[in-house]
């Protein structure tokens, strides 16, 4: 990630929840028009693995 992208994220973190929501919605509106390639089975499996590992960690904390 570039220094500029990191700075944008740091600034985003300082915003109020409502400001963050406005920014997120603006970004999502721009992304809708992008032409993303379909996900491969391997990509889906990796994402599922990451999700389940995160859920396991969260469950251990509770």
N, C-alpha and C positions, 0 to 999 in steps of 0.2 A: 504494500500500500504506500502511496506517495506521501510525502510530508504534508502536502496540501490536503489530501483526503483525511489524514489523521487530524489535522487542525480543524477541518470541518466537523468531524465527529466529536472532537473535544468541545467545540462551540455548541454543537447540538445538545450535548449532555448538560450544558449550563442553562438551557431554555426551560421554561415551564412546560408542564405536560401538554397544555393546550397549544403552545407554540410548536412543540415537537410533533403533535398530531397534524397541525397545519403543514409543516415542512414535509412530513412523511406522505401526506395525501398529495402534495404537489409533485413529489418524486414519483409516486405510484402512477399518477396521471400521465407523466412523461414516459414511463416504462411500458404502459399499455400498448403504445404504438411500435415498440421494438419487435423485431421478428426473431424470437428465440428458437433454437433448434429443439426438437423433441428430446426428452430425457431418455438416456439409455438405461437398460435394466441395472447395469453396474452402478450408475449414478444414484438410482433410486435405492439400491441396496446399501450403498455407503451412507446416504442420508438417513435411512432407517436405522442403521447401526449407530450413528452419532446421536440420533434422537433417543433411542433406547438406552444408550450409555448415560446420557444426560438425565433421563428419567430415573434410572437406577441410582445415580448419585444424589438426586433430589430426594428420593425415597429413603436413602440411608440417613440423610440429615433429619428426617422426621421420625 
